[in-house]
């Protein structure tokens, strides 16, 4: 029952954010904030209504709520949540103004509002999800990649030596 309520609650927010994302893909395709960090999220976190949950979380944090008994993380994210909700209102206002004008051109004011919102939303997404579940930092991923490369190089070097040893042992 609670899952159905959550889906009902987040659905309108998801729809609005999906439309904004489509507009950003059309309006500022080269200026989108990178979202490579999303691959680090656990599979159960990546779902269709994550954006709506993030918007709801930002509104709650901006209003003074604490997320899941994580007081320090909540206090640290509150300024970002406030700025994100303000930015979203700016984007919605710019879209309303744009709807009353020429729908085929995007003003610089609207482009800037979309860029700012996109950066803030990406930053909030990483912060919020990282507070909920363990997410590796870029540094941790870099170190992990280095270890993998070193391991592969070691196996490759030792593999050649083992093959030579086996060949020499089995030879005439």
Helices and strands as residue ranges (DSSP letters): H 2-27, G 29-31, G 36-40, H 50-62, H 71-99, H 108-132, H 138-170
